[in-house]
Amino acid sequence: MQAEFRAPRRRARVHEEYVAPLPVSRSPEERSHFRAELINQHVLVCHPDHIQKIYNQGYFGKGVLSRARPDHSVSDQWEQHEGLFLPVVSQSRYEELLRWAGSALSAQGLDEDAVNQTLLDLARPVEMEDVRREGSGGEEPGPNGGASPQTKSPGSEVEPEAKRSRRSSPQNHDQDPDPDPSGDPGSDVDPELNSDSDSDPGPLVPGPGFVLVVSDSEVCGGVKEIRRTPFSLTEYLQLSLEEAFFLVYSLGCLSVYLNQEPQSILQLWREFCSMRPDFVSSFAAYQHCRSRGWVPKGGGGAKYGVDLMLYRKGPPFYHASYSVVIERVDDAFKGSPLRPFSWRSLAAHSRITSNVSKELMLCYIIFPADLSEAELDSPVCLSRLKVQEVIVSRWVSTKERAEQEDI
């Protein structure tokens, strides 16, 4: 029986403009050039401008502190206060941030008295004049006139960069692109993206150094005070190995550094193959899907027991159309499968995929019989691999009977 193709389901509410993916250019002068770091077997993009461009142009990677778009902030709510837009947090949330800052300062070797005094200085209300002066580019003094004791992670950047991108694309991307199919609120059976306010917040100044703290007490009547942010976390973009190598090898727009040394294509290929024994097959499938205009995402496939989810244009615009299982076989379609299937497990995969309005695709990576292990040591071997897709459809007897009765 021929599989029935389902048209991609568009998101009910889309608040983002589509940006053309990163181009393939033969001229080095026309290429964008980005940098990533290989840290603890993870590929991280740290520069704020590079993060936004890589994610916006092709939806590569995900934020390390976010579910999708790298736009993590100390608060999802911003409010205009005397002409400035500031993140809003509750008193209890602010006290939690203070505890985190205290733990970080204690871990740095400060004694208890010094930690308590620092936290007290941080928690003092800040006058609007000081906020405006420091937000206009002046040096940010600490509570005692010195440098601010604000606790930051190493190499942290100011967060307004991500917020500025959010201003042009105000969609709330903390919503999982493909929520869990368990039937909880947000299930992919009928999901919608959360929408932010339609109002444009304008220039986000002076940045994450200050927050607007709202009192939790009814006695205080929701008094709002400006205070310093005690704990600032840095948002990075995490790329999968397949995404990183595609940007390096196929598009030529990314350089990956290991211990401050740029890695060649061959070095990176060997490094990724040592980290993931199935990297050759997974990258061949990823490159095959990308070259046909799909946006493959690996993170969302874990909840469905598959390797990739395929999106048209990107997760903000459409729900995933295919759940992809990658298998390595030889010319005769034989070989040790990466994921052995029984009839029961295959039926379970098919049913889950059907319940969330997707199609199950088996993507076979065909290795020639004469392909040696030495050839697999270089990405040149990709030219000898073939890809065959098989769509598995679930046969529903009641639907089949209804169609026969109509005839």
LOROKOL-640845 format. One line per field, with one value per residue (C-alpha): residue number from 1; x, y, z negated; residue in three letters. Coordinates in steps of 0.001 Angstrom, whole numbers. Example, Ala and Ser with C-alpha at 12.3 -4.5 7.8 and 13.67 -1.06 7.14 Angstrom:
BEGIN
n <- [1	2]
px <- [12300	13670]
py <- [-4500	-1060]
pz <- [-7800	-7140]
res <- [ALA	SER]
//
This chain:
BEGIN
n <- [1	2	3	4	5	6	7	8	9	10	11	12	13	14	15	16	17	18	19	20	21	22	23	24	25	26	27	28	29	30	31	32	33	34	35	36	37	38	39	40	41	42	43	44	45	46	47	48	49	50	51	52	53	54	55	56	57	58	59	60	61	62	63	64	65	66	67	68	69	70	71	72	73	74	75	76	77	78	79	80	81	82	83	84	85	86	87	88	89	90	91	92	93	94	95	96	97	98	99	100	101	102	103	104	105	106	107	108	109	110	111	112	113	114	115	116	117	118	119	120	121	122	123	124	125	126	127	128	129	130	131	132	133	134	135	136	137	138	139	140	141	142	143	144	145	146	147	148	149	150	151	152	153	154	155	156	157	158	159	160	161	162	163	164	165	166	167	168	169	170	171	172	173	174	175	176	177	178	179	180	181	182	183	184	185	186	187	188	189	190	191	192	193	194	195	196	197	198	199	200	201	202	203	204	205	206	207	208	209	210	211	212	213	214	215	216	217	218	219	220	221	222	223	224	225	226	227	228	229	230	231	232	233	234	235	236	237	238	239	240	241	242	243	244	245	246	247	248	249	250	251	252	253	254	255	256	257	258	259	260	261	262	263	264	265	266	267	268	269	270	271	272	273	274	275	276	277	278	279	280	281	282	283	284	285	286	287	288	289	290	291	292	293	294	295	296	297	298	299	300	301	302	303	304	305	306	307	308	309	310	311	312	313	314	315	316	317	318	319	320	321	322	323	324	325	326	327	328	329	330	331	332	333	334	335	336	337	338	339	340	341	342	343	344	345	346	347	348	349	350	351	352	353	354	355	356	357	358	359	360	361	362	363	364	365	366	367	368	369	370	371	372	373	374	375	376	377	378	379	380	381	382	383	384	385	386	387	388	389	390	391	392	393	394	395	396	397	398	399	400	401	402	403	404	405	406	407]
px <- [0	1398	2087	-139	1813	609	1176	3200	1026	1619	1825	-1408	306	3583	5260	8523	9661	11398	15089	16809	19227	22974	23981	26321	29041	32193	33775	35473	34827	31053	30907	29904	32516	31612	33526	32680	34525	34778	34432	33908	32681	30163	30303	29416	29057	29816	29798	26339	26270	27337	24713	21848	22933	23560	20224	18174	19587	18704	17745	20982	21509	19677	20328	22046	19642	16602	14516	15061	15931	18929	17151	17373	16914	16558	12849	10321	8476	9744	8126	8614	9681	10318	11280	13453	12541	13619	13103	10512	11063	9198	10722	10917	12651	15124	15922	16553	19019	20714	21128	22704	25071	25968	26785	28959	30838	31381	32761	35269	36696	35000	34201	30629	30797	32118	29441	26645	27904	28142	24594	23294	24969	23491	19982	19873	17481	19169	18207	16980	19749	22374	20579	20462	24091	25362	23017	24312	27764	29304	31416	29324	30424	29773	27765	30900	32221	34334	33582	30188	30225	27674	28346	28831	29948	33349	33254	29707	28290	25543	22125	20406	21825	19437	16640	17251	16763	13603	12409	12523	11168	8910	7859	8299	10645	10957	7991	9264	8969	7462	5989	5711	3049	1750	-1448	-289	-986	1111	840	1747	-1751	-2901	35	386	3268	2956	2827	4468	2940	2258	3822	7382	9461	11796	15447	16243	18424	20359	20643	20705	22573	19272	15895	12551	11687	7981	7134	5207	3672	109	1040	3533	939	3261	5960	8490	12183	15136	17964	21102	20972	22847	23406	23852	24019	25465	23491	25446	24348	24965	25367	25009	28019	26098	25116	28648	30238	27611	28444	32167	32259	29168	28755	32295	31091	32204	35578	35731	38497	39885	42117	42303	43565	41447	40649	40937	38092	39974	40824	37224	35933	38205	37371	33626	33946	35844	33151	30262	30815	27692	28695	29296	25762	24101	25915	25143	21447	21602	23315	20853	17852	19390	20262	16582	15385	14356	15475	16570	16592	17963	17015	13257	13523	14535	11013	9724	12561	13938	17084	15795	12705	12240	10686	9672	11351	11922	10279	8707	6640	5635	5287	7660	6505	8713	10254	13431	15195	18704	19992	23299	23171	25263	24402	22128	20334	22004	24027	23921	21165	21828	18371	17103	13368	10847	7341	6103	8653	8100	4339	4879	7035	4472	1584	3343	4339	802	-723	1290	415	3810	5120	7752	10670	13373	16501	18918	22547	23945	27670	29303	30738	34203	34313	37324	37805	40661	38242	35923	38740	37978	34749	35534	33761	30432	30432	30264	27353	23779	20591	17255	14133	11194	8000	6206	2445	120	-2724	-6028	-8602	-11645	-10484	-9858	-13382	-14934	-13143	-14334	-17915	-17718	-16659]
py <- [0	3382	5753	8803	12064	14551	18209	20011	21462	25158	26628	28250	31490	32589	35765	35485	36444	33804	34484	32781	30030	30469	30435	28040	30179	29178	32574	32906	36647	36122	33588	34387	33289	32111	30560	27719	25969	22228	21954	18644	16979	19775	22348	25768	29115	31861	35146	36793	37964	34549	32866	34883	34605	30847	30166	32610	31473	27800	27129	25364	24353	25324	27534	25825	27574	27540	24862	26212	29810	31043	33932	33026	35950	36403	37057	36585	39734	43232	46454	50125	51996	55718	55444	52294	48686	46375	42645	42039	39431	38671	39150	35389	34904	37659	36054	32772	34534	36002	32510	31309	34277	33557	29939	31042	33579	30992	28570	31267	31240	34277	34010	34158	37778	38986	37034	38417	41990	41612	40251	43092	45617	43928	43900	47653	49596	51553	55110	55758	58317	55636	53264	55847	56803	53239	52297	55164	53596	54880	52621	50452	51010	48534	49340	50596	52555	49752	47185	45563	42283	40808	37134	36064	32927	33089	34850	36089	38553	41065	39603	42432	41022	38095	40367	42644	39697	38888	42433	41789	38265	38454	34819	32898	30106	28655	26547	23147	22920	19445	18927	15563	13322	12117	14150	16757	20424	21430	18065	18020	16778	20392	22583	26328	28609	31029	34587	37522	40941	42586	45815	46503	47050	49406	49757	47486	49580	49467	45689	42762	44606	45739	44170	45476	43589	43345	42658	39462	40842	42156	44643	46316	46432	45200	47844	47901	48586	48614	46407	44911	41470	39240	36350	36519	33393	33370	31884	29900	28090	24348	22636	18920	17227	16892	20564	21702	19573	20628	24277	23520	21054	21720	25482	26485	29227	27884	27296	24996	25550	23033	24467	27746	25909	25828	22315	21274	19438	16151	16671	17499	14471	12121	13786	13471	9862	8991	10680	8981	5595	6143	9657	8703	7371	10140	12909	11325	11315	14862	16208	14358	15947	19422	19326	18695	21768	20197	21443	18343	18586	15799	16918	16592	13036	11531	11692	9757	7215	8401	10137	13200	15328	17044	20502	22568	26010	25627	24792	28266	27891	24233	21173	18350	16319	13238	11210	9693	6506	6129	2666	1552	-1280	-2732	-3119	-6077	-4153	-6318	-5299	-4907	-2335	599	88	-3513	-3528	-6146	-6044	-4746	-1931	-931	-845	1276	3753	3923	4475	7215	8975	8742	10052	13276	13715	12799	10101	7544	7457	4796	6372	3681	4707	2231	1480	-159	-3588	-2500	577	121	1424	3585	5418	6083	8040	10973	12800	11952	8646	10500	10608	6815	6454	6193	7094	5311	6510	4272	5736	3398	3950	2512	444	1213	-1482	677	3380	807	-644	2829	3619	342	1068	4496	2847]
pz <- [0	955	-1907	-2084	-2155	-4738	-4014	-6719	-9471	-9924	-13401	-14503	-15511	-13981	-15175	-13297	-9846	-7770	-7135	-4207	-5293	-5174	-1498	224	1791	3606	3061	-355	-289	-147	-2972	-6504	-8998	-12474	-15336	-17697	-20506	-21109	-24888	-26687	-23482	-22882	-20094	-21512	-19764	-22281	-20350	-20624	-16984	-15712	-17891	-16461	-12832	-12932	-14607	-12548	-9199	-9209	-12827	-13671	-17286	-20467	-23465	-26377	-28771	-26479	-24814	-21331	-20467	-22496	-24220	-27894	-30270	-34000	-33354	-30559	-31594	-30844	-31956	-31204	-34327	-34073	-30428	-30762	-29998	-32798	-33467	-36205	-38936	-42134	-45569	-46112	-42755	-43573	-46932	-45115	-42814	-45892	-47354	-44125	-44152	-47773	-46951	-44026	-46174	-48919	-46335	-45354	-48914	-50466	-54171	-55434	-56616	-53255	-51386	-53565	-53203	-49427	-49208	-51364	-49085	-46046	-47455	-48131	-45909	-43132	-42231	-38694	-38159	-38760	-36397	-33619	-34092	-34017	-31174	-29042	-28928	-32110	-34276	-36528	-40124	-42867	-45975	-47699	-44755	-43310	-40675	-40872	-42824	-40440	-39996	-36387	-34690	-32947	-29614	-30106	-27639	-28213	-27568	-25716	-22463	-22676	-23785	-20836	-18485	-20357	-19774	-16009	-16492	-19535	-19529	-22767	-21719	-25166	-24094	-22978	-19155	-19481	-22933	-24598	-23006	-26359	-26262	-28796	-28078	-25106	-23391	-19723	-18868	-18775	-19828	-19575	-20274	-23123	-21936	-23613	-23824	-20485	-21702	-20631	-23785	-21937	-22895	-25793	-28061	-30284	-30099	-32507	-35269	-36814	-37509	-38715	-41911	-42788	-46406	-47125	-50299	-50199	-52935	-50608	-47870	-45107	-45636	-42786	-43372	-40998	-42179	-40713	-39167	-41622	-39255	-35496	-33338	-29841	-26965	-24373	-21235	-21307	-17941	-17399	-15809	-12548	-12521	-13304	-10590	-8056	-8709	-8466	-5575	-3462	-3892	-4854	-7202	-10591	-12235	-15258	-17797	-20260	-23003	-21039	-17948	-14766	-13608	-9991	-8286	-8514	-12184	-12975	-11057	-12972	-16289	-15729	-14546	-17733	-19828	-18007	-16320	-14176	-13089	-9439	-9049	-11037	-9161	-5780	-6709	-8071	-4969	-2727	-4480	-4600	-923	-140	-1986	-5290	-8709	-10656	-14447	-16586	-20093	-19655	-18317	-21645	-23071	-20059	-20013	-16651	-15434	-13607	-13215	-9850	-9631	-6671	-6888	-10633	-13993	-14451	-11261	-10930	-13093	-12246	-9245	-9635	-12430	-11007	-12052	-10592	-9680	-8174	-5633	-2825	875	101	-2670	-5281	-8262	-12015	-12606	-14905	-16377	-16128	-15436	-16411	-14982	-18316	-18562	-14940	-15504	-18627	-16701	-13930	-16318	-18299	-15100	-13721	-16959	-16689	-12991	-11579	-9296	-10230	-7828	-7793	-6311	-5102	-4592	-2066	-2397	646	-8	1131	-1133	-3415	-6943	-5669	-3364	-6307	-7915	-5607	-4668	-1024	-1706	-1760	2035	2135	-268	970	-868	-561	-2384	-3267	-4721	-7126	-7258	-9871	-8461	-10183	-9462	-10273	-7892	-5175	-5574	-5463	-2213	-659	-1698	-59	3187]
res <- [MET	GLN	ALA	GLU	PHE	ARG	ALA	PRO	ARG	ARG	ARG	ALA	ARG	VAL	HIS	GLU	GLU	TYR	VAL	ALA	PRO	LEU	PRO	VAL	SER	ARG	SER	PRO	GLU	GLU	ARG	SER	HIS	PHE	ARG	ALA	GLU	LEU	ILE	ASN	GLN	HIS	VAL	LEU	VAL	CYS	HIS	PRO	ASP	HIS	ILE	GLN	LYS	ILE	TYR	ASN	GLN	GLY	TYR	PHE	GLY	LYS	GLY	VAL	LEU	SER	ARG	ALA	ARG	PRO	ASP	HIS	SER	VAL	SER	ASP	GLN	TRP	GLU	GLN	HIS	GLU	GLY	LEU	PHE	LEU	PRO	VAL	VAL	SER	GLN	SER	ARG	TYR	GLU	GLU	LEU	LEU	ARG	TRP	ALA	GLY	SER	ALA	LEU	SER	ALA	GLN	GLY	LEU	ASP	GLU	ASP	ALA	VAL	ASN	GLN	THR	LEU	LEU	ASP	LEU	ALA	ARG	PRO	VAL	GLU	MET	GLU	ASP	VAL	ARG	ARG	GLU	GLY	SER	GLY	GLY	GLU	GLU	PRO	GLY	PRO	ASN	GLY	GLY	ALA	SER	PRO	GLN	THR	LYS	SER	PRO	GLY	SER	GLU	VAL	GLU	PRO	GLU	ALA	LYS	ARG	SER	ARG	ARG	SER	SER	PRO	GLN	ASN	HIS	ASP	GLN	ASP	PRO	ASP	PRO	ASP	PRO	SER	GLY	ASP	PRO	GLY	SER	ASP	VAL	ASP	PRO	GLU	LEU	ASN	SER	ASP	SER	ASP	SER	ASP	PRO	GLY	PRO	LEU	VAL	PRO	GLY	PRO	GLY	PHE	VAL	LEU	VAL	VAL	SER	ASP	SER	GLU	VAL	CYS	GLY	GLY	VAL	LYS	GLU	ILE	ARG	ARG	THR	PRO	PHE	SER	LEU	THR	GLU	TYR	LEU	GLN	LEU	SER	LEU	GLU	GLU	ALA	PHE	PHE	LEU	VAL	TYR	SER	LEU	GLY	CYS	LEU	SER	VAL	TYR	LEU	ASN	GLN	GLU	PRO	GLN	SER	ILE	LEU	GLN	LEU	TRP	ARG	GLU	PHE	CYS	SER	MET	ARG	PRO	ASP	PHE	VAL	SER	SER	PHE	ALA	ALA	TYR	GLN	HIS	CYS	ARG	SER	ARG	GLY	TRP	VAL	PRO	LYS	GLY	GLY	GLY	GLY	ALA	LYS	TYR	GLY	VAL	ASP	LEU	MET	LEU	TYR	ARG	LYS	GLY	PRO	PRO	PHE	TYR	HIS	ALA	SER	TYR	SER	VAL	VAL	ILE	GLU	ARG	VAL	ASP	ASP	ALA	PHE	LYS	GLY	SER	PRO	LEU	ARG	PRO	PHE	SER	TRP	ARG	SER	LEU	ALA	ALA	HIS	SER	ARG	ILE	THR	SER	ASN	VAL	SER	LYS	GLU	LEU	MET	LEU	CYS	TYR	ILE	ILE	PHE	PRO	ALA	ASP	LEU	SER	GLU	ALA	GLU	LEU	ASP	SER	PRO	VAL	CYS	LEU	SER	ARG	LEU	LYS	VAL	GLN	GLU	VAL	ILE	VAL	SER	ARG	TRP	VAL	SER	THR	LYS	GLU	ARG	ALA	GLU	GLN	GLU	ASP	ILE]
//
